[in-house]
Amino acid sequence: MNEKLESLEVQNNFQPFF
């Protein structure tokens, strides 16, 4: 559960970066 949440946070942080 924690792993999925972290993956989502990373993707969300990467979206605006790209």
PDB file of N, CA, C and O in Angstrom, chain B, residues numbered from 101:
ATOM      1  N   MET B 101       0.843  -1.198   0.000  1.00  0.00           N
ATOM      2  CA  MET B 101       0.000   0.000   0.000  1.00  0.00           C
ATOM      3  C   MET B 101       0.882   1.253   0.000  1.00  0.00           C
ATOM      4  O   MET B 101       0.652   2.201  -0.751  1.00  0.00           O
ATOM      5  N   ASN B 102       1.887   1.223   0.860  1.00  0.00           N
ATOM      6  CA  ASN B 102       2.781   2.377   0.948  1.00  0.00           C
ATOM      7  C   ASN B 102       3.583   2.545  -0.348  1.00  0.00           C
ATOM      8  O   ASN B 102       3.870   3.661  -0.781  1.00  0.00           O
ATOM      9  N   GLU B 103       3.927   1.429  -0.939  1.00  0.00           N
ATOM     10  CA  GLU B 103       4.714   1.496  -2.178  1.00  0.00           C
ATOM     11  C   GLU B 103       3.899   2.149  -3.295  1.00  0.00           C
ATOM     12  O   GLU B 103       4.409   2.974  -4.054  1.00  0.00           O
ATOM     13  N   LYS B 104       2.639   1.768  -3.380  1.00  0.00           N
ATOM     14  CA  LYS B 104       1.780   2.329  -4.440  1.00  0.00           C
ATOM     15  C   LYS B 104       1.588   3.825  -4.216  1.00  0.00           C
ATOM     16  O   LYS B 104       1.577   4.613  -5.163  1.00  0.00           O
ATOM     17  N   LEU B 105       1.439   4.194  -2.972  1.00  0.00           N
ATOM     18  CA  LEU B 105       1.225   5.620  -2.662  1.00  0.00           C
ATOM     19  C   LEU B 105       2.474   6.418  -3.031  1.00  0.00           C
ATOM     20  O   LEU B 105       2.380   7.523  -3.564  1.00  0.00           O
ATOM     21  N   GLU B 106       3.608   5.864  -2.752  1.00  0.00           N
ATOM     22  CA  GLU B 106       4.863   6.566  -3.061  1.00  0.00           C
ATOM     23  C   GLU B 106       5.024   6.680  -4.581  1.00  0.00           C
ATOM     24  O   GLU B 106       5.470   7.711  -5.086  1.00  0.00           O
ATOM     25  N   SER B 107       4.667   5.642  -5.290  1.00  0.00           N
ATOM     26  CA  SER B 107       4.790   5.661  -6.754  1.00  0.00           C
ATOM     27  C   SER B 107       3.879   6.745  -7.333  1.00  0.00           C
ATOM     28  O   SER B 107       4.250   7.448  -8.273  1.00  0.00           O
ATOM     29  N   LEU B 108       2.701   6.867  -6.763  1.00  0.00           N
ATOM     30  CA  LEU B 108       1.747   7.874  -7.251  1.00  0.00           C
ATOM     31  C   LEU B 108       2.280   9.268  -6.966  1.00  0.00           C
ATOM     32  O   LEU B 108       2.173  10.164  -7.803  1.00  0.00           O
ATOM     33  N   GLU B 109       2.841   9.446  -5.809  1.00  0.00           N
ATOM     34  CA  GLU B 109       3.383  10.763  -5.443  1.00  0.00           C
ATOM     35  C   GLU B 109       4.537  11.124  -6.384  1.00  0.00           C
ATOM     36  O   GLU B 109       4.642  12.266  -6.832  1.00  0.00           O
ATOM     37  N   VAL B 110       5.371  10.183  -6.670  1.00  0.00           N
ATOM     38  CA  VAL B 110       6.523  10.430  -7.557  1.00  0.00           C
ATOM     39  C   VAL B 110       6.024  10.798  -8.951  1.00  0.00           C
ATOM     40  O   VAL B 110       6.540  11.729  -9.568  1.00  0.00           O
ATOM     41  N   GLN B 111       5.030  10.078  -9.445  1.00  0.00           N
ATOM     42  CA  GLN B 111       4.497  10.365 -10.784  1.00  0.00           C
ATOM     43  C   GLN B 111       3.851  11.743 -10.805  1.00  0.00           C
ATOM     44  O   GLN B 111       3.982  12.484 -11.779  1.00  0.00           O
ATOM     45  N   ASN B 112       3.160  12.079  -9.737  1.00  0.00           N
ATOM     46  CA  ASN B 112       2.491  13.382  -9.660  1.00  0.00           C
ATOM     47  C   ASN B 112       3.535  14.487  -9.629  1.00  0.00           C
ATOM     48  O   ASN B 112       3.324  15.562 -10.191  1.00  0.00           O
ATOM     49  N   ASN B 113       4.639  14.231  -8.986  1.00  0.00           N
ATOM     50  CA  ASN B 113       5.701  15.235  -8.899  1.00  0.00           C
ATOM     51  C   ASN B 113       6.453  15.330 -10.229  1.00  0.00           C
ATOM     52  O   ASN B 113       7.027  16.371 -10.551  1.00  0.00           O
ATOM     53  N   PHE B 114       6.447  14.275 -10.970  1.00  0.00           N
ATOM     54  CA  PHE B 114       7.167  14.255 -12.248  1.00  0.00           C
ATOM     55  C   PHE B 114       6.334  14.882 -13.370  1.00  0.00           C
ATOM     56  O   PHE B 114       6.877  15.469 -14.305  1.00  0.00           O
ATOM     57  N   GLN B 115       5.028  14.752 -13.265  1.00  0.00           N
ATOM     58  CA  GLN B 115       4.146  15.282 -14.325  1.00  0.00           C
ATOM     59  C   GLN B 115       4.393  16.771 -14.578  1.00  0.00           C
ATOM     60  O   GLN B 115       4.610  17.174 -15.720  1.00  0.00           O
ATOM     61  N   PRO B 116       4.363  17.584 -13.530  1.00  0.00           N
ATOM     62  CA  PRO B 116       4.580  19.020 -13.717  1.00  0.00           C
ATOM     63  C   PRO B 116       6.032  19.347 -14.095  1.00  0.00           C
ATOM     64  O   PRO B 116       6.331  20.418 -14.623  1.00  0.00           O
ATOM     65  N   PHE B 117       6.902  18.409 -13.812  1.00  0.00           N
ATOM     66  CA  PHE B 117       8.313  18.649 -14.097  1.00  0.00           C
ATOM     67  C   PHE B 117       8.599  18.486 -15.589  1.00  0.00           C
ATOM     68  O   PHE B 117       9.469  19.155 -16.147  1.00  0.00           O
ATOM     69  N   PHE B 118       7.864  17.603 -16.207  1.00  0.00           N
ATOM     70  CA  PHE B 118       8.140  17.311 -17.621  1.00  0.00           C
ATOM     71  C   PHE B 118       7.606  18.427 -18.496  1.00  0.00           C
ATOM     72  O   PHE B 118       7.738  18.370 -19.719  1.00  0.00           O
TER      73      PHE B 118
END
